[in-house]
Amino acid sequence: MAYLKLLLLPLLLLLVSCTEDNPQVNAQIGTPEFIAGEFFHAIYNEKDLNRAKSLSTNEYAKILESYGSVKQVSRTLLNMSFDTVVINVNNSGRNLRQQYDNDATIQLVFDGEFDNKRVQDTRTVEMVRHRGSWLVKTVQADKFSTAIR
């Protein structure tokens, strides 16, 4: 029995270490909220521009590509920089999602750090359903948001 425990422990550690980290977005898999969170997770946590482009419409993917790097996209196009960030769907006050057949508007909240300072911000993401999958169409800064930098 002791040998079995010694054999199972390394296998368990291997299994746990090989699991993929899922973004910590408070949304159900496959929903527009989840895809919007995955898009930003790809940019800010995975630093993977190709993944972000795969979650975007062709038009928005071309815009992302024109910036050349994740750093340029985050700093210039999205106007947000983070060393670490937690991304959540906005649960306060207004509708979490406005969805009409193949269009949805999602508001996300970003809470993170940049240069050892806390940064909080929001973005509104316009999504479209294309061939059964939700894709990011545009990202807009919230006109009422005040970033704490």
DSSP file (Angstrom, degrees, kcal/mol; ACC not computed):
  #  RESIDUE AA STRUCTURE BP1 BP2  ACC     N-H-->O    O-->H-N    N-H-->O    O-->H-N    TCO  KAPPA ALPHA  PHI   PSI    X-CA   Y-CA   Z-CA
    1    1 A M     >        0   0    0      0, 0.0     4,-1.9     0, 0.0     5,-0.1   0.000 360.0 360.0 360.0 -39.7    0.0    0.0    0.0
    2    2 A A  H  >  +     0   0    0      1,-0.2     4,-2.1     2,-0.2     5,-0.1   0.873 360.0  52.5 -64.7 -36.4    2.9    2.4    0.8
    3    3 A Y  H  > S+     0   0    0      1,-0.2     4,-1.9     2,-0.2    -1,-0.2   0.879 106.2  53.7 -66.2 -36.7    4.4    1.7   -2.6
    4    4 A L  H  > S+     0   0    0      2,-0.2     4,-2.5     1,-0.2    -2,-0.2   0.905 108.2  49.3 -63.8 -41.7    1.1    2.5   -4.3
    5    5 A K  H  X S+     0   0    0     -4,-1.9     4,-2.1     1,-0.2    -1,-0.2   0.907 110.5  50.5 -63.6 -41.7    1.0    5.9   -2.5
    6    6 A L  H  < S+     0   0    0     -4,-2.1    -1,-0.2     1,-0.2    -2,-0.2   0.838 113.3  46.5 -65.7 -32.0    4.6    6.6   -3.6
    7    7 A L  H  X S+     0   0    0     -4,-1.9     4,-1.0     1,-0.2    -2,-0.2   0.873 113.5  47.4 -76.4 -38.6    3.7    5.8   -7.1
    8    8 A L  H  X S+     0   0    0     -4,-2.5     4,-2.7     1,-0.2     5,-0.2   0.817 100.3  66.8 -74.6 -31.0    0.5    7.8   -7.2
    9    9 A L  H  X S+     0   0    0     -4,-2.1     4,-2.4     1,-0.2     5,-0.2   0.934 103.0  43.7 -59.5 -50.0    2.0   10.9   -5.7
   10   10 A P  H  > S+     0   0    0      0, 0.0     4,-2.4     0, 0.0    -1,-0.2   0.889 114.3  51.6 -63.5 -36.1    4.3   11.8   -8.7
   11   11 A L  H  X S+     0   0    0     -4,-1.0     4,-2.3     2,-0.2    -2,-0.2   0.908 110.2  48.7 -65.2 -40.2    1.5   11.0  -11.1
   12   12 A L  H  X S+     0   0    0     -4,-2.7     4,-2.5     2,-0.2    -1,-0.2   0.916 111.5  49.1 -64.6 -43.4   -0.9   13.3   -9.3
   13   13 A L  H  X S+     0   0    0     -4,-2.4     4,-2.3     2,-0.2    -2,-0.2   0.892 111.2  50.3 -62.8 -39.9    1.7   16.1   -9.2
   14   14 A L  H  X S+     0   0    0     -4,-2.4     4,-1.2     2,-0.2    -2,-0.2   0.915 111.0  48.9 -63.7 -43.3    2.3   15.6  -13.0
   15   15 A L  H  < S+     0   0    0     -4,-2.3     4,-0.5     1,-0.2     3,-0.3   0.917 113.0  46.5 -63.4 -44.6   -1.4   15.7  -13.7
   16   16 A V  H >< S+     0   0    0     -4,-2.5     3,-0.9     1,-0.2    -1,-0.2   0.888 111.5  51.2 -66.4 -39.6   -1.9   18.9  -11.6
   17   17 A S  H 3< S+     0   0    0     -4,-2.3    -1,-0.2     1,-0.2    -2,-0.2   0.728 108.1  53.4 -72.3 -20.2    1.1   20.6  -13.2
   18   18 A C  T 3< S+     0   0    0     -4,-1.2    -1,-0.2    -3,-0.3    -2,-0.2   0.500  81.0 111.5 -93.3  -4.3   -0.1   19.9  -16.7
   19   19 A T  S <  S-     0   0    0     -3,-0.9     2,-0.3    -4,-0.5    -3,-0.0  -0.445  73.0-114.8 -71.4 145.1   -3.5   21.4  -16.3
   20   20 A E        -     0   0    0     -2,-0.1     2,-0.4     1,-0.1    -1,-0.1  -0.593  24.8-118.1 -82.0 136.9   -4.1   24.5  -18.3
   21   21 A D        -     0   0    0     -2,-0.3    -1,-0.1     3,-0.0     3,-0.0  -0.615  28.0-151.0 -73.7 126.3   -4.7   27.8  -16.4
   22   22 A N        -     0   0    0     -2,-0.4    -1,-0.0     1,-0.1    16,-0.0  -0.753  25.6-101.5 -94.8 145.8   -8.2   29.1  -17.2
   23   23 A P        -     0   0    0      0, 0.0     2,-1.2     0, 0.0    -1,-0.1  -0.325  29.0-121.5 -62.9 150.2   -8.8   32.8  -17.1
   24   24 A Q        +     0   0    0     13,-0.1     2,-0.5     2,-0.1    63,-0.1  -0.384  58.5 145.8 -92.0  56.7  -10.5   34.0  -13.9
   25   25 A V        -     0   0    0     -2,-1.2     2,-2.1     2,-0.1    63,-0.2  -0.819  52.7-131.2 -97.0 132.2  -13.5   35.5  -15.7
   26   26 A N  S    S+     0   0    0     -2,-0.5     2,-0.3    61,-0.2    63,-0.1  -0.447  72.2  96.4 -83.5  68.5  -16.8   35.3  -13.9
   27   27 A A  S    S-     0   0    0     -2,-2.1     2,-0.2     6,-0.1    -2,-0.1  -0.980  77.4 -96.3-151.3 158.3  -18.8   34.0  -16.9
   28   28 A Q    >   -     0   0    0     -2,-0.3     3,-1.8     1,-0.1     6,-0.5  -0.535  50.6 -95.5 -79.0 144.1  -20.0   30.7  -18.4
   29   29 A I  T 3  S+     0   0    0      1,-0.2    -1,-0.1    -2,-0.2     4,-0.0  -0.316 108.8  21.2 -58.6 134.7  -17.9   29.1  -21.1
   30   30 A G  T 3  S+     0   0    0      1,-0.3    -1,-0.2    -3,-0.1   104,-0.2   0.221  93.8 119.2  92.5 -14.1  -19.1   30.0  -24.6
   31   31 A T  S <> S-     0   0    0     -3,-1.8     4,-2.2     1,-0.1    -1,-0.3  -0.404  78.8-111.2 -79.3 161.1  -21.0   33.1  -23.6
   32   32 A P  H  > S+     0   0    0      0, 0.0     4,-2.5     0, 0.0     5,-0.2   0.873 119.5  56.4 -58.5 -35.5  -20.1   36.5  -25.1
   33   33 A E  H  > S+     0   0    0      1,-0.2     4,-2.2     2,-0.2     5,-0.1   0.914 107.5  47.7 -61.7 -43.0  -18.8   37.5  -21.6
   34   34 A F  H  > S+     0   0    0     -6,-0.5     4,-2.6     2,-0.2    -1,-0.2   0.923 112.0  48.5 -65.2 -44.6  -16.5   34.5  -21.5
   35   35 A I  H  X S+     0   0    0     -4,-2.2     4,-2.3     2,-0.2    -2,-0.2   0.900 110.6  51.4 -64.5 -40.5  -15.1   35.2  -25.0
   36   36 A A  H  X S+     0   0    0     -4,-2.5     4,-1.8     1,-0.2    -1,-0.2   0.921 111.8  47.5 -61.2 -42.9  -14.5   38.9  -24.2
   37   37 A G  H  X S+     0   0    0     -4,-2.2     4,-2.4     1,-0.2    -2,-0.2   0.896 110.0  52.3 -64.0 -40.6  -12.6   37.8  -21.0
   38   38 A E  H  X S+     0   0    0     -4,-2.6     4,-2.5     2,-0.2    -2,-0.2   0.886 105.7  56.1 -61.5 -39.8  -10.6   35.3  -23.0
   39   39 A F  H  X S+     0   0    0     -4,-2.3     4,-1.5     1,-0.2    -2,-0.2   0.945 113.1  39.3 -57.6 -50.7   -9.6   38.0  -25.5
   40   40 A F  H  X S+     0   0    0     -4,-1.8     4,-3.1     1,-0.2     5,-0.5   0.834 112.0  57.5 -72.1 -31.5   -8.2   40.2  -22.7
   41   41 A H  H  X>S+     0   0    0     -4,-2.4     5,-2.4     1,-0.2     4,-1.9   0.907 105.5  52.0 -61.9 -40.9   -6.7   37.2  -20.9
   42   42 A A  H  <5S+     0   0    0     -4,-2.5     6,-3.2     3,-0.2     5,-0.4   0.889 116.5  39.8 -62.2 -39.3   -4.8   36.4  -24.1
   43   43 A I  H  <5S+     0   0    0     -4,-1.5    -2,-0.2     4,-0.2    -1,-0.2   0.956 127.2  27.6 -76.0 -51.4   -3.5   40.0  -24.3
   44   44 A Y  H  <5S+     0   0    0     -4,-3.1    -3,-0.2     2,-0.1    -2,-0.2   0.783 133.4  24.0 -90.4 -28.0   -2.7   40.8  -20.7
   45   45 A N  T  <5S+     0   0    0     -4,-1.9    -3,-0.2    -5,-0.5    -4,-0.1   0.820 132.3  31.1-106.1 -42.0   -1.9   37.4  -19.1
   46   46 A E  S   <S-     0   0    0     -5,-2.4    -3,-0.2     2,-0.1    -4,-0.2   0.700  87.0-143.3 -88.2 -20.5   -0.8   35.1  -21.9
   47   47 A K        +     0   0    0     -6,-0.4     2,-0.6    -5,-0.4    -4,-0.2   0.916  49.6 146.5  55.9  45.7    0.8   37.9  -24.0
   48   48 A D     >  +     0   0    0     -6,-3.2     4,-1.9     1,-0.2    -1,-0.2  -0.866  29.1 178.5-121.2  95.5   -0.5   36.0  -27.1
   49   49 A L  H  > S+     0   0    0     -2,-0.6     4,-2.5     1,-0.2     5,-0.2   0.866  83.3  56.5 -65.0 -37.5   -1.5   38.3  -30.0
   50   50 A N  H  > S+     0   0    0      2,-0.2     4,-1.9     1,-0.2    -1,-0.2   0.893 106.8  49.5 -63.4 -39.0   -2.4   35.4  -32.2
   51   51 A R  H  > S+     0   0    0      2,-0.2     4,-0.8     1,-0.2    -1,-0.2   0.923 111.1  49.6 -64.4 -43.9   -4.9   34.0  -29.7
   52   52 A A  H >< S+     0   0    0     -4,-1.9     3,-0.8     1,-0.2    -2,-0.2   0.905 110.3  50.7 -61.7 -41.3   -6.5   37.5  -29.3
   53   53 A K  H >< S+     0   0    0     -4,-2.5     3,-1.6     1,-0.2    -1,-0.2   0.864 104.5  57.7 -64.6 -35.3   -6.8   37.7  -33.1
   54   54 A S  H 3< S+     0   0    0     -4,-1.9    -1,-0.2     1,-0.3    -2,-0.2   0.712 106.1  50.3 -68.7 -18.6   -8.4   34.3  -33.2
   55   55 A L  T << S+     0   0    0     -4,-0.8    81,-2.8    -3,-0.8    -1,-0.3   0.248 104.8  77.8 -99.0  10.7  -11.1   35.7  -30.9
   56   56 A S  B <  S-a  136   0A   0     -3,-1.6    81,-0.2    79,-0.3    71,-0.0  -0.758  87.6 -98.2-118.1 161.1  -11.7   38.7  -33.1
   57   57 A T     >  -     0   0    0     79,-2.5     4,-2.7    -2,-0.3     5,-0.2  -0.326  44.9-104.8 -66.4 162.3  -13.5   39.5  -36.3
   58   58 A N  H  > S+     0   0    0      1,-0.2     4,-1.9     2,-0.2     5,-0.1   0.894 121.9  51.6 -57.3 -40.5  -11.3   39.6  -39.4
   59   59 A E  H  > S+     0   0    0      1,-0.2     4,-1.5     2,-0.2    -1,-0.2   0.927 113.0  42.6 -64.6 -45.4  -11.5   43.4  -39.4
   60   60 A Y  H  > S+     0   0    0     76,-0.2     4,-2.6     1,-0.2    -1,-0.2   0.858 110.4  57.3 -71.5 -33.6  -10.4   43.8  -35.7
   61   61 A A  H  X S+     0   0    0     -4,-2.7     4,-2.6     1,-0.2    -1,-0.2   0.879 105.1  52.0 -62.0 -37.4   -7.7   41.1  -36.1
   62   62 A K  H  X S+     0   0    0     -4,-1.9     4,-1.8    -5,-0.2    -1,-0.2   0.887 109.0  49.9 -65.8 -38.4   -6.2   43.2  -38.9
   63   63 A I  H  X S+     0   0    0     -4,-1.5     4,-0.7     2,-0.2    -2,-0.2   0.936 111.5  48.4 -64.2 -45.8   -6.2   46.2  -36.6
   64   64 A L  H >X S+     0   0    0     -4,-2.6     3,-1.2     1,-0.2     4,-0.5   0.924 110.7  51.6 -58.8 -45.1   -4.5   44.2  -33.9
   65   65 A E  H >< S+     0   0    0     -4,-2.6     3,-1.3     1,-0.3    -1,-0.2   0.849  99.5  64.0 -61.3 -35.4   -1.9   42.9  -36.4
   66   66 A S  H 3< S+     0   0    0     -4,-1.8    -1,-0.3     1,-0.3    -2,-0.2   0.736  95.8  58.9 -64.9 -21.1   -1.1   46.4  -37.5
   67   67 A Y  H << S-     0   0    0     -3,-1.2     2,-0.6    -4,-0.7    -1,-0.3   0.668  95.9-147.5 -82.7 -16.7    0.2   47.2  -34.0
   68   68 A G    <<  +     0   0    0     -3,-1.3     2,-0.3    -4,-0.5    -3,-0.1  -0.018  62.8  40.4  84.7 -32.8    2.8   44.4  -34.3
   69   69 A S  S  > S-     0   0    0     -2,-0.6     4,-2.2    -5,-0.2     5,-0.2  -0.975  77.2-115.9-148.4 160.0    3.0   43.3  -30.7
   70   70 A V  H  > S+     0   0    0     -2,-0.3     4,-3.0     1,-0.2     5,-0.3   0.888 115.4  56.7 -61.8 -39.5    0.9   42.7  -27.6
   71   71 A K  H  > S+     0   0    0      1,-0.2     4,-2.4     2,-0.2     5,-0.3   0.914 109.0  45.0 -60.8 -43.4    2.7   45.5  -25.8
   72   72 A Q  H  >>S+     0   0    0      2,-0.2     4,-2.8     1,-0.2     5,-1.0   0.892 113.0  51.0 -68.0 -39.7    1.8   48.0  -28.5
   73   73 A V  I  <>S+     0   0    0     -4,-2.2     5,-2.8     3,-0.2     6,-0.4   0.951 114.9  42.6 -60.9 -49.1   -1.8   46.7  -28.6
   74   74 A S  I  <5S+     0   0    0     -4,-3.0     6,-3.0     3,-0.2    -2,-0.2   0.907 122.5  37.7 -67.0 -41.5   -2.2   47.0  -24.9
   75   75 A R  I  <5S+     0   0    0     -4,-2.4    -2,-0.2    -5,-0.3    -1,-0.2   0.901 131.4  21.6 -78.5 -41.3   -0.5   50.4  -24.5
   76   76 A T  I  <5S+     0   0    0     -4,-2.8    -3,-0.2    -5,-0.3    -2,-0.1   0.925 129.2  33.4 -97.4 -55.3   -1.7   52.2  -27.7
   77   77 A L  I   <S+     0   0    0     -5,-1.0    -3,-0.2    -4,-0.3    -4,-0.1   0.947 133.3  27.6 -71.0 -48.6   -4.9   50.6  -29.0
   78   78 A L  S   <S-     0   0    0     -5,-2.8    -1,-0.2    -6,-0.2    -4,-0.2   0.634  93.4-141.6 -90.3 -14.8   -6.5   49.6  -25.6
   79   79 A N        +     0   0    0     -6,-0.4     2,-0.3     1,-0.2    -4,-0.2   0.859  63.4 109.8  55.8  41.0   -4.7   52.4  -23.6
   80   80 A M        -     0   0    0     -6,-3.0     2,-0.4    -7,-0.2    -1,-0.2  -0.990  44.9-170.9-143.3 135.7   -4.2   50.1  -20.6
   81   81 A S        +     0   0    0     -2,-0.3     2,-0.3    -6,-0.1   -37,-0.0  -0.995  10.6 173.4-127.8 135.6   -0.9   48.6  -19.3
   82   82 A F        -     0   0    0     -2,-0.4    32,-0.3     1,-0.1     3,-0.2  -0.994  32.0-165.9-139.1 143.8   -0.7   45.9  -16.6
   83   83 A D  S    S+     0   0    0     30,-4.2     2,-0.3     1,-0.5    31,-0.2   0.803  96.2   3.0 -86.0 -42.7    2.0   43.8  -15.0
   84   84 A T  E    S+B  113   0A   0     29,-1.4    29,-2.4     2,-0.0    -1,-0.5  -0.984  78.1 178.7-137.8 148.7   -0.8   41.6  -13.4
   85   85 A V  E     -B  112   0A   0     -2,-0.3     2,-0.4    27,-0.2    27,-0.2  -0.997  23.4-150.5-153.5 146.1   -4.5   41.9  -13.9
   86   86 A V  E     -B  111   0A   0     25,-2.1    25,-2.2    -2,-0.3     2,-0.5  -0.975  21.7-155.4-113.5 131.6   -7.8   40.2  -12.9
   87   87 A I  E     +B  110   0A   0     -2,-0.4     2,-0.3    23,-0.2   -61,-0.2  -0.927  18.8 167.6-114.4 127.8  -10.6   40.6  -15.5
   88   88 A N  E     -B  109   0A   0     21,-2.4    21,-3.6    -2,-0.5     2,-0.3  -0.961  39.7-106.2-136.5 154.2  -14.3   40.4  -14.5
   89   89 A V  E     -B  108   0A   0     -2,-0.3     2,-0.4    19,-0.2    19,-0.2  -0.626  49.7-103.9 -73.6 136.5  -17.6   41.1  -16.0
   90   90 A N        +     0   0    0     17,-2.9    17,-0.2    -2,-0.3    -1,-0.1  -0.489  39.7 179.9 -66.5 120.9  -19.1   44.2  -14.5
   91   91 A N        +     0   0    0     -2,-0.4     2,-0.4     2,-0.0    -1,-0.1   0.201  44.3 104.9-105.6  14.2  -21.8   43.2  -12.0
   92   92 A S  S    S-     0   0    0      3,-0.1     2,-2.4     4,-0.1    -2,-0.0  -0.792  86.3 -40.3-106.8 140.3  -22.8   46.7  -10.9
   93   93 A G  S    S+     0   0    0     -2,-0.4     3,-0.1     3,-0.0     2,-0.1  -0.243 107.8  56.1  63.8 -68.6  -25.8   48.8  -11.7
   94   94 A R  S    S-     0   0    0     -2,-2.4     2,-0.0     1,-0.2     3,-0.0  -0.279 100.4 -60.8 -99.0 179.9  -26.6   48.4  -15.3
   95   95 A N        -     0   0    0      1,-0.2    -1,-0.2    -2,-0.1     3,-0.2  -0.349  39.1-145.0 -58.4 134.1  -27.3   45.5  -17.6
   96   96 A L  S    S+     0   0    0      1,-0.3    11,-0.9    -3,-0.1     2,-0.4   0.866  83.6  12.3 -68.0 -35.0  -24.4   43.1  -17.7
   97   97 A R  E     -C  106   0A   0      9,-0.2     2,-0.6     2,-0.1    -1,-0.3  -0.997  57.7-157.0-145.9 136.8  -25.0   42.3  -21.3
   98   98 A Q  E     +C  105   0A   0      7,-1.6     7,-1.9    -2,-0.4     2,-0.4  -0.965  29.8 177.3-109.6 113.7  -27.1   43.8  -24.0
   99   99 A Q  E     +C  104   0A   0     -2,-0.6     2,-0.4     5,-0.2     5,-0.2  -0.967  18.8 176.9-126.7 132.1  -27.7   41.1  -26.5
  100  100 A Y  E >   -C  103   0A   0      3,-2.8     3,-2.2    -2,-0.4     2,-0.8  -0.916  62.6 -72.8-133.3 105.5  -29.7   41.1  -29.7
  101  101 A D  T 3  S+     0   0    0     -2,-0.4     0, 0.0     1,-0.3     0, 0.0  -0.211 125.8   6.5  46.8 -88.8  -29.6   37.9  -31.7
  102  102 A N  T 3  S+     0   0    0     -2,-0.8    27,-2.6    26,-0.1     2,-0.4   0.247 121.9  71.4-109.2  12.6  -26.1   38.1  -33.2
  103  103 A D  E <   +CD 100 128A   0     -3,-2.2    -3,-2.8    25,-0.2     2,-0.3  -0.965  51.6 173.8-128.1 145.2  -24.8   41.2  -31.3
  104  104 A A  E     -CD  99 127A   0     23,-2.1    23,-3.6    -2,-0.4     2,-0.5  -0.993  19.2-151.5-148.2 146.9  -23.8   41.7  -27.7
  105  105 A T  E     -CD  98 126A   0     -7,-1.9    -7,-1.6    -2,-0.3     2,-0.4  -0.986  20.2-173.7-120.7 122.6  -22.3   44.5  -25.7
  106  106 A I  E     -CD  97 125A   0     19,-2.8    19,-3.6    -2,-0.5     2,-0.5  -0.913  15.0-149.9-119.7 139.4  -20.2   43.5  -22.6
  107  107 A Q  E     - D   0 124A   0    -11,-0.9   -17,-2.9    -2,-0.4     2,-0.3  -0.952  17.6-168.1-111.2 125.4  -18.7   45.6  -19.9
  108  108 A L  E     -BD  89 123A   0     15,-2.9    15,-1.9    -2,-0.5     2,-0.4  -0.839  11.3-145.8-112.4 148.4  -15.5   44.3  -18.3
  109  109 A V  E     -BD  88 122A   0    -21,-3.6   -21,-2.4    -2,-0.3     2,-0.5  -0.945  10.4-158.6-114.0 132.9  -13.7   45.5  -15.2
  110  110 A F  E     +BD  87 121A   0     11,-3.4    11,-2.2    -2,-0.4     2,-0.4  -0.942  11.9 177.1-114.0 129.2   -9.9   45.3  -14.9
  111  111 A D  E     +BD  86 120A   0    -25,-2.2   -25,-2.1    -2,-0.5     2,-0.2  -0.945  30.9 111.3-133.9 111.3   -8.2   45.4  -11.5
  112  112 A G  E     -BD  85 119A   0      7,-3.1     7,-3.3    -2,-0.4     2,-0.4  -0.776  55.3 -88.4-155.9-162.8   -4.4   45.0  -11.6
  113  113 A E  E     +BD  84 118A   0    -29,-2.4   -30,-4.2     5,-0.3   -29,-1.4  -0.960  22.8 179.8-129.1 146.2   -1.0   46.5  -11.0
  114  114 A F  E >  S- D   0 117A   0      3,-2.4     3,-1.2    -2,-0.4   -32,-0.1  -0.947  80.3  -9.4-144.2 125.0    1.4   48.4  -13.2
  115  115 A D  T 3  S-     0   0    0     -2,-0.3     3,-0.1     1,-0.3    -1,-0.0   0.896 129.4 -56.9  52.1  44.7    4.8   49.6  -11.9
  116  116 A N  T 3  S+     0   0    0      1,-0.2     2,-0.4     0, 0.0    -1,-0.3   0.706 115.8 114.4  61.7  23.6    3.7   48.6   -8.4
  117  117 A K  E <  S-D  114   0A   0     -3,-1.2    -3,-2.4    31,-0.0     2,-0.2  -0.964  71.9-112.2-121.8 142.1    0.6   50.9   -8.5
  118  118 A R  E     -D  113   0A   0     -2,-0.4     2,-0.4    -5,-0.2    -5,-0.3  -0.517  32.7-167.0 -72.6 136.2   -2.9   49.7   -8.5
  119  119 A V  E     -D  112   0A   0     -7,-3.3    -7,-3.1    -2,-0.2     2,-0.4  -0.993   8.4-179.5-127.8 128.0   -4.8   50.2  -11.8
  120  120 A Q  E     +DE 111 148A   0     28,-0.5    28,-1.1    -2,-0.4     2,-0.3  -0.991  16.6 147.7-126.1 136.3   -8.6   49.9  -12.2
  121  121 A D  E     -D  110   0A   0    -11,-2.2   -11,-3.4    -2,-0.4     2,-0.3  -0.971  30.0-139.2-157.3 167.3  -10.3   50.4  -15.5
  122  122 A T  E     -D  109   0A   0     -2,-0.3    20,-0.9   -13,-0.2     2,-0.3  -0.950  11.2-169.4-131.9 154.9  -13.3   49.3  -17.5
  123  123 A R  E     -DF 108 141A   0    -15,-1.9   -15,-2.9    -2,-0.3     2,-0.5  -0.994  17.3-138.2-141.3 145.5  -13.9   48.6  -21.2
  124  124 A T  E     -DF 107 140A   0     16,-3.1    16,-3.1    -2,-0.3     2,-0.5  -0.914  21.1-159.0-103.3 128.1  -17.0   48.0  -23.2
  125  125 A V  E     -DF 106 139A   0    -19,-3.6   -19,-2.8    -2,-0.5     2,-0.6  -0.929   6.5-151.0-114.0 124.1  -16.6   45.2  -25.8
  126  126 A E  E     -DF 105 138A   0     12,-2.4    11,-3.5    -2,-0.5    12,-1.3  -0.840  21.5-169.5 -93.4 125.6  -18.9   44.9  -28.8
  127  127 A M  E     -DF 104 136A   0    -23,-3.6   -23,-2.1    -2,-0.6     2,-0.4  -0.831  10.7-165.4-116.0 150.9  -19.3   41.3  -29.8
  128  128 A V  E     -DF 103 135A   0      7,-2.3     7,-2.7    -2,-0.3     2,-0.6  -0.984  21.7-126.6-131.6 147.4  -20.8   39.6  -32.9
  129  129 A R  E     - F   0 134A   0    -27,-2.6     2,-0.5    -2,-0.4     5,-0.2  -0.838  29.5-179.2 -93.8 124.5  -21.8   36.0  -33.5
  130  130 A H  E >   - F   0 133A   0      3,-3.3     3,-1.7    -2,-0.6    -2,-0.0  -0.974  69.6 -20.4-128.2 116.5  -20.2   34.6  -36.6
  131  131 A R  T 3  S-     0   0    0     -2,-0.5    -1,-0.1     1,-0.3     3,-0.1   0.872 129.3 -49.1  52.8  41.5  -21.0   31.0  -37.7
  132  132 A G  T 3  S+     0   0    0      1,-0.2     2,-0.4   -30,-0.0    -1,-0.3   0.362 119.9 102.2  86.0  -5.4  -22.1   30.2  -34.1
  133  133 A S  E <   - F   0 130A   0     -3,-1.7    -3,-3.3  -101,-0.0     2,-0.4  -0.893  69.6-124.7-114.4 142.7  -19.1   31.7  -32.4
  134  134 A W  E     - F   0 129A   0     -2,-0.4     2,-0.3    -5,-0.2    -5,-0.2  -0.683  31.8-175.3 -83.9 136.1  -18.8   35.0  -30.5
  135  135 A L  E     - F   0 128A   0     -7,-2.7    -7,-2.3    -2,-0.4     2,-0.4  -0.955  30.7-107.4-131.9 149.9  -16.0   37.3  -31.7
  136  136 A V  E     +aF  56 127A   0    -81,-2.8   -79,-2.5    -2,-0.3    -9,-0.2  -0.641  33.6 175.1 -76.3 125.1  -14.7   40.7  -30.5
  137  137 A K  E     -     0   0A   0    -11,-3.5     2,-0.3    -2,-0.4   -10,-0.2   0.849  63.8 -15.9 -96.6 -48.1  -15.8   43.4  -33.0
  138  138 A T  E     - F   0 126A   0    -12,-1.3   -12,-2.4     2,-0.0    -1,-0.4  -0.976  52.6-141.1-151.8 162.0  -14.5   46.5  -31.1
  139  139 A V  E     - F   0 125A   0     -2,-0.3     2,-0.4   -14,-0.2   -14,-0.2  -0.999  21.6-172.6-128.0 130.2  -13.3   47.6  -27.7
  140  140 A Q  E     - F   0 124A   0    -16,-3.1   -16,-3.1    -2,-0.4     2,-0.2  -0.953  24.8-120.0-125.4 142.8  -14.2   51.0  -26.3
  141  141 A A  E     - F   0 123A   0     -2,-0.4     2,-0.5   -18,-0.2   -18,-0.2  -0.540  39.3-106.6 -72.2 144.5  -13.1   52.9  -23.2
  142  142 A D    >   -     0   0    0    -20,-0.9     3,-1.5    -2,-0.2   -20,-0.1  -0.633  22.9-147.1 -74.1 121.2  -15.9   53.7  -20.8
  143  143 A K  T 3  S+     0   0    0     -2,-0.5    -1,-0.2     1,-0.3    -2,-0.0   0.688  98.0  46.7 -66.6 -16.7  -16.5   57.4  -21.2
  144  144 A F  T 3  S+     0   0    0      2,-0.0    -1,-0.3    -3,-0.0     2,-0.2   0.439  90.3 108.6-101.5  -1.3  -17.5   57.6  -17.5
  145  145 A S    <   -     0   0    0     -3,-1.5     2,-0.5   -23,-0.1   -24,-0.0  -0.491  51.0-160.4 -79.3 143.4  -14.6   55.6  -16.2
  146  146 A T        -     0   0    0     -2,-0.2     2,-0.2     2,-0.0   -26,-0.1  -0.968  16.4-139.4-121.9 115.3  -11.8   57.2  -14.3
  147  147 A A        -     0   0    0     -2,-0.5     2,-0.8     1,-0.1   -26,-0.2  -0.508   7.7-140.0 -73.8 137.5   -8.6   55.1  -14.2
  148  148 A I  B      E  120   0A   0    -28,-1.1   -28,-0.5    -2,-0.2    -1,-0.1  -0.872 360.0 360.0 -98.3 106.5   -6.8   55.0  -10.9
  149  149 A R              0   0    0     -2,-0.8    -1,-0.2   -30,-0.2   -30,-0.1   0.360 360.0 360.0-125.0 360.0   -3.1   55.2  -11.8
